[in-house]
Amino acid sequence: MLCAATCTLCAVTGCHHDEAVPRDRAMAASSPSAAGAIASRTVQVVAVAARQGDQPQYLDGLGTVTAYNTSTIHTRVDGPLTKIAFREGQLVHAGDLLAVVDKRTYAAQLDQARAQLVKDQAQLASARADLAHFEAAREALPVQQIEHGQAAVDEAIATIGVDRAQVTSLALTLEFCEIRSPIDGVIGLRLVDVGNIVHAADTTGIAVVTQVQPIAVVFTLPQGQLPTVQAASRAGPVVADIHDRNLERKLTSGRLLAIDNQIDTTTGTARFKVEVDNRDGALFPNQFVNVRLLAGTAHDVVLVPTAAIQPSPGGKLVYVVGADHAVGVRPVEVGSAARDLTVITKGVAAGELVVTSGADKLEQGTRVVVAAPATAATGTRPSTDGAGDGR
């Protein structure tokens, strides 16, 4: 704004019109001509037509990734560790060799047990031969001698049974010297190095294997949403999208596996478990994630971009562009939001233009110029090139 040559204030103190503009606006707003001033200015905005359609109903909860199975690898025998057969972080399968304990002591014990078995088998053969002779000379021998012969045979048979059990036990002990993975999964960092003596009573173990394919996600929802989840579960498989902790990126998807059998009274929440195949390895045990559970779909509802919803002390509102290019402030009631679209349950009809950009410059009755053609509410913002304040 340029000063007039006859402006006494400007001539004496310098021009302060830029500072006076807000005060002029405040005076205009309080004057009888305020409404006319608002109607006379024009603002360039982006507006989108509300549409009628279907909207997925999501329930959001904070969850933790949990290994489907976790196994701490322990030795079942005592002795020095002679070999580590895995690479830390390696994907292993059930039955894969992980470590070896020195076998020599147990191999010697097994050989001794087998030799004892052979010895006792020879004694059994001798006892049976004696009993056969006693039976042949039964008439000439006392009954007690024949009974003693039979008892010797029975004792030898029992001894052989003990020997065979000992051989089996020592064979298992020798087999336990080779420590193998009990499950499929990823093995973590080793906890014991080669050369250390390990014991069956050790609590730390050698390493930990976690099953990550599939993997589980445990999350909570308020108890009031439990009936909704139960109804969705009865209708069929319930899909859950797994997002990162900041809800900036979708990591993967899974399906609802189980609902806990009780509600936590301290938090008023229920726990749910989602199963994810995790073939791409996107999830790690103990990772914090956000879960969006698809609990159903709302049909034939009015949808507007979420950016059109403005907060106010009295609730939510939107700016609706009228046929005369003047905006009206419209209080609304909102429903669920998904994919940058929000359900309007009351306040806006399908086909009405709602302002998605430039609402900070608007008041009731402000005239606007729509910077881009009105499109269906797709959740993507139209181009605003050239948009600005048209005053």
Order of alpha helices (4+ residues) and beta strands (2+ residues): alpha-alpha-alpha-beta-beta-beta-beta-beta-alpha-alpha-beta-beta-beta-beta-alpha-beta-beta-beta-beta-beta-beta-beta-beta-beta-beta
